[in-house]
Amino acid sequence: MKPRRVIMLFGLILGSMVPMSAGLPSGSAMDQDPGRNRHDRGDPRHGLDVFVANCAPCHEQELPDLKVQPPHLEGIFQRKRLPSGAPATDAQVRKTIIHGRGTMPAFDQRLGDADLRDMLSYLHNLK
């Protein structure tokens, strides 16, 4: 895992241990521009947990057994297109997570709607 990602993940995990008065601790990257987070109902802190448990093992480190490495997801929603060429939309990312793509397994039996919503919220804030 790259040092910047480790610091970001550590900061978000550590920040989730701080008591919250209005949903997110003051000064976090997630509350500086509320218009950027299109997932008002999603919990990006829980989304981080879902990401770390289900996505980070492949998307945050090199996997020598794979010919094609899974893409890193930093800034995924700041781009117009996903690495697959599909539009970078919530619906497309959700579809990829649920049904899988290429070597990526389907997560339809592992993640519920709330998990997906929270993870999308986290991904929108991942820069």
Contact map, one row per residue, 1 for C-alpha under 8 A:
1110110000000000000000000000000000000000000000000000000000011000000000000000000000000000000000000000000000000000000000000000000
1111110000000000000000000000000000000000000000000000000000011000000000000000000000000000000000000000000000000000000000000000000
1111111000000000000000000000000000000000000000000000000000000000000000000000000000000000000000000000000000000000000000000000000
0111111100000000000000000000000000000000000000000000000000000000000000000000000000000000000000000000000000000000000000000000000
1111111110000000000000000000000000000000000000000000000000010000000000000000000000000000000000000000000000000000000000000000000
1111111111000000000000000000000000000000000000000000000000000000000000000000000000000000000000000000000000000000000000000000000
0011111111100000000000000000000000000000000000000000000000000000000000000000000000000000000000000000000000000000000000000000000
0001111111110000000000000000000000000000000000000000000000000000000000000000000000000000000000000000000000000000000000000000000
0000111111111000000000000000000000000000000000010000000000000000000000000000000000000000000000000000000000000000000000000000000
0000011111111100000000000000000000000000000000000000000000000000000000000000000000000000000000000000000000000000000000000000000
0000001111111110000000000000000000000000000000000000000000000000000000000000000000000000000000000000000000000000000000000000000
0000000111111111000000000000000000000000000010010000000000000000000000000000000000000000000000000000000000000000000000000000000
0000000011111111100000000000000000000000000010010000000000000000000000000000000000000000000000000000000000000000000000000000000
0000000001111111110000000000000000000000000000000000000000000000000000000000000000000000000000000000000000000000000000000000000
0000000000111111110000001000000000000000000000000000000000000000000000000000000000000000000000000000000000000000000000000000000
0000000000011111111000000000000000000000000010000000000000000000000000000000000000000000000000000000000000000000000000000000000
0000000000001111111000000000000000000000000000000000000000000000000000000000000000000000000000000000000000000000000000000000000
0000000000000111111100001000000000000000000000000000000000000000000000000000000000000000000000000000000000000000000000000000000
0000000000000001111110001000000000000000000000000000000000000000000000000000000000000000000000000000000000000000000000000000000
0000000000000000011111111000000000000000000000000000000000000000000000000000000000000000000000000000000000000000000000000000000
0000000000000000001111111000000000000000000000000000000000000000000000000000000000000000000000000000000000000000000000000000000
0000000000000000000111111000000000000000000000000000000000000000000000000000000000000000000000000000000000000000000000000000000
0000000000000000000111111000000000000000000000000000000000000000000000000000000000000000000000000000000000000000000000000000000
0000000000000000000111111101011000000000000000000000000000000000000000000000000000000000000000000000000000000000000000000000000
0000000000000010011111111111001000000000000000000000000000000000000000000000000000000000000000000000000000000000000000000000000
0000000000000000000000011111001000000000000000000000000000000000000000000000000000000000000000000000000000000000000000000000000
0000000000000000000000001111101100000000000000000000000000000000000000000000000000000000000000000000000000000000000000000000000
0000000000000000000000011111111100000000000000000000000000000000000000000000000000000000000000000000000000000000000000000000000
0000000000000000000000000011111110000000000000000000000000000000000000000000000000000000000000000000000000000000000000000000100
0000000000000000000000010001111111001000000100000000000000000000000000000000000000000000000000000000000000000000000000000000100
0000000000000000000000011111111111000000000000000000000000000000000000000000000000000000000000000000000000000000000000000000000
0000000000000000000000000011111111000000000000000000000000000000000000000000000000000000000000000000000000000000000000000000000
0000000000000000000000000000111111111000000000000000000000000000000000000000000000000000000000000000000000000000000000000000000
0000000000000000000000000000011111111000000000000000000000000000000000000000000000000000000000000000000000000000000000000000000
0000000000000000000000000000000011111100000000000000000000000000000000000000000000000000000000000000000000000000000000000000000
0000000000000000000000000000000011111100000000000000000000000000000000000000000000000000000000000000000000000000000000000001100
0000000000000000000000000000010011111111000000000000000000000000000000000000000000000000000000000000000000000000000000001001100
0000000000000000000000000000000000111111000000000000000000000000000000000000000000000000000000000000000000000000000000001001000
0000000000000000000000000000000000001111110000000000000000000000000000000000000000000000000000000000000000000000000011011000000
0000000000000000000000000000000000001111111000000000000000000000000000000000000000000000000000000000000000000000000000001000000
0000000000000000000000000000000000000011111000000000000000000000000000000000000000000000000000000000000000000000000011000000000
0000000000000000000000000000000000000011111100100000000000000000000000000000000000000000000000000000000000000000010011111000000
0000000000000000000000000000000000000001111111100000000000000000000000000000000000000000000000000000000000000000000011101100000
0000000000000000000000000000010000000000011111110000000000000000000000000000000000000000000000000000000000000000000001111110100
0000000000011001000000000000000000000000001111111000000000000000000000000000000000000000000000000000000000000000000001000100000
0000000000000000000000000000000000000000001111111100000000000000000000000000000000000000000000000000000000000000001001100000000
0000000000000000000000000000000000000000011111111110000000000000000000000000000000000000000000000000000000000000001111111110000
0000000010011000000000000000000000000000000111111111000000000000000000000000000000000000000000000000000000000000000000100100000
0000000000000000000000000000000000000000000011111111100000000000000000000000000000000000000000000000000000000000000000000000000
0000000000000000000000000000000000000000000001111111111000000000000000000000000000000000000000000000000000000000001001100000000
0000000000000000000000000000000000000000000000111111111100000000000000000000000000000000000000000000000000000000000000100000000
0000000000000000000000000000000000000000000000011111111110000000000000000000000000000000000000000000000000000000000000000000000
0000000000000000000000000000000000000000000000001111111110000000000000000000000000000000000000000000000000000000000000000000000
0000000000000000000000000000000000000000000000000111111110000000000000000000000000000000000000000000000000000000000000000000000
0000000000000000000000000000000000000000000000000111111111110000000000000000000000000000000000000000000000000000000000000000000
0000000000000000000000000000000000000000000000000011111111111000000000000000000000000000000000000000000000000000000000000000000
0000000000000000000000000000000000000000000000000001111111111000000000000000000000000000000000000000000000000000000000000000000
0000000000000000000000000000000000000000000000000000001111111110000001000000000000000000000000000000000000000000000000000000000
0000000000000000000000000000000000000000000000000000001111111100000001111000000000000000000000000000000000000000000000000000000
1100100000000000000000000000000000000000000000000000001111111100000000010000000000000000000000000000000000000000000000000000000
1100000000000000000000000000000000000000000000000000000111111110000000000000000000000000000000000000000000000000000000000000000
0000000000000000000000000000000000000000000000000000000001111111000010000000000000000000000000000000000000000000000000000000000
0000000000000000000000000000000000000000000000000000000001001111110010000000000000000000000000000000000000000000000000000000000
0000000000000000000000000000000000000000000000000000000000000111111000000000000000000000000000000000000000000000000000000000000
0000000000000000000000000000000000000000000000000000000000000011111000000000000000000000000000000000000000000000000000000000000
0000000000000000000000000000000000000000000000000000000000000011111110000000000000000000000000000000000000000000000000000000000
0000000000000000000000000000000000000000000000000000000000000001111110000000000000000000000000000000000000000000000000000000000
0000000000000000000000000000000000000000000000000000000000000000011111000000000000000000000000000000000000000000000000000000000
0000000000000000000000000000000000000000000000000000000000000110011111100000000000000000000000000000000000000000000000000000000
0000000000000000000000000000000000000000000000000000000001100000000111110000000000000000000000000000000100000000000000000000000
0000000000000000000000000000000000000000000000000000000000100000000011111000000000100000000000000000000000000000000000000000000
0000000000000000000000000000000000000000000000000000000000110000000001111100000000000000000000000000000000000000000000000000000
0000000000000000000000000000000000000000000000000000000000100000000000111111000000000000000000000000000000000000000000000010010
0000000000000000000000000000000000000000000000000000000000000000000000011111000000000000000000000000000000000000000000000010011
0000000000000000000000000000000000000000000000000000000000000000000000001111111000000000000000000000000000000000000000000011111
0000000000000000000000000000000000000000000000000000000000000000000000001111111001000001000000000000000000000000000000000011011
0000000000000000000000000000000000000000000000000000000000000000000000000011111100000001100000000000000000000000000000000011000
0000000000000000000000000000000000000000000000000000000000000000000000000011111100000000000000000000000000000000000000000000000
0000000000000000000000000000000000000000000000000000000000000000000000000011111111000001000000000000000000000000000000000000000
0000000000000000000000000000000000000000000000000000000000000000000000000000111111000011000000000000000000000000000000000000000
0000000000000000000000000000000000000000000000000000000000000000000000000000001111111111000000000000000000000000000000000000000
0000000000000000000000000000000000000000000000000000000000000000000000000001001111111111000000000000000000000000000000000000000
0000000000000000000000000000000000000000000000000000000000000000000000100000000011111100000000000000000000000000000000000000000
0000000000000000000000000000000000000000000000000000000000000000000000000000000011111100000000000000000000000000000000000000000
0000000000000000000000000000000000000000000000000000000000000000000000000000000011111110000000000000000000000000000000000000000
0000000000000000000000000000000000000000000000000000000000000000000000000000000011111111000100000000000000000000000000000000000
0000000000000000000000000000000000000000000000000000000000000000000000000000000111001111100100000000000000000000000000000000000
0000000000000000000000000000000000000000000000000000000000000000000000000001101111000111110110000000000000000000000000000000000
0000000000000000000000000000000000000000000000000000000000000000000000000000100000000011111110000000000000000000000000000000000
0000000000000000000000000000000000000000000000000000000000000000000000000000000000000001111111000000000000000000000000010000000
0000000000000000000000000000000000000000000000000000000000000000000000000000000000000000111111100000000000000000000000000000000
0000000000000000000000000000000000000000000000000000000000000000000000000000000000000111111111110000000000000000000000000000000
0000000000000000000000000000000000000000000000000000000000000000000000000000000000000001111111111000000000000000000000000000000
0000000000000000000000000000000000000000000000000000000000000000000000000000000000000000011111111100000000000000000100010000000
0000000000000000000000000000000000000000000000000000000000000000000000000000000000000000001111111111000000000000000000000000000
0000000000000000000000000000000000000000000000000000000000000000000000000000000000000000000111111111100001000000000000000000000
0000000000000000000000000000000000000000000000000000000000000000000000000000000000000000000011111111000001110000000000000000000
0000000000000000000000000000000000000000000000000000000000000000000000000000000000000000000001111111000001110000000000000000000
0000000000000000000000000000000000000000000000000000000000000000000000000000000000000000000000111111100011110000000000000000000
0000000000000000000000000000000000000000000000000000000000000000000000000000000000000000000000111111111111100000000000000000000
0000000000000000000000000000000000000000000000000000000000000000000000000000000000000000000000010011111111000000000000000000000
0000000000000000000000000000000000000000000000000000000000000000000000000000000000000000000000000001111110000000000000000000000
0000000000000000000000000000000000000000000000000000000000000000000000000000000000000000000000000001111110000000000000000000000
0000000000000000000000000000000000000000000000000000000000000000000001000000000000000000000000000001111111000000000000000000000
0000000000000000000000000000000000000000000000000000000000000000000000000000000000000000000000000011111111100000000000000000000
0000000000000000000000000000000000000000000000000000000000000000000000000000000000000000000000011111100111111000000000000000000
0000000000000000000000000000000000000000000000000000000000000000000000000000000000000000000000001111000011111110000000000000000
0000000000000000000000000000000000000000000000000000000000000000000000000000000000000000000000001110000001111111000000000000000
0000000000000000000000000000000000000000000000000000000000000000000000000000000000000000000000000000000001111111000000000000000
0000000000000000000000000000000000000000000000000000000000000000000000000000000000000000000000000000000000111111000000000000000
0000000000000000000000000000000000000000000000000000000000000000000000000000000000000000000000000000000000111111101100000000000
0000000000000000000000000000000000000000000000000000000000000000000000000000000000000000000000000000000000011111111100000000000
0000000000000000000000000000000000000000000000000000000000000000000000000000000000000000000000000000000000000011111110000000000
0000000000000000000000000000000000000000010000000000000000000000000000000000000000000000000000000000000000000001111111000000000
0000000000000000000000000000000000000000000001100100000000000000000000000000000000000000000000000000000000000011111111100000000
0000000000000000000000000000000000000000000000100000000000000000000000000000000000000000000001000000000000000011111111110000000
0000000000000000000000000000000000000010111000100000000000000000000000000000000000000000000000000000000000000000111111111000000
0000000000000000000000000000000000000010111111100100000000000000000000000000000000000000000000000000000000000000011111111100000
0000000000000000000000000000000000000000011101110110000000000000000000000000000000000000000000000000000000000000001111111110000
0000000000000000000000000000000000000010010100100000000000000000000000000000000000000000010001000000000000000000000111111111000
0000000000000000000000000000000000001111011100100000000000000000000000000000000000000000000000000000000000000000000011111111100
0000000000000000000000000000000000000000001110110000000000000000000000000000000000000000000000000000000000000000000001111111110
0000000000000000000000000000000000000000000100100000000000000000000000001111100000000000000000000000000000000000000000111111110
0000000000000000000000000000000000011100000000000000000000000000000000000011100000000000000000000000000000000000000000011111111
0000000000000000000000000000110000011000000100000000000000000000000000000010000000000000000000000000000000000000000000001111111
0000000000000000000000000000000000000000000000000000000000000000000000001111000000000000000000000000000000000000000000000111111
0000000000000000000000000000000000000000000000000000000000000000000000000111000000000000000000000000000000000000000000000001111
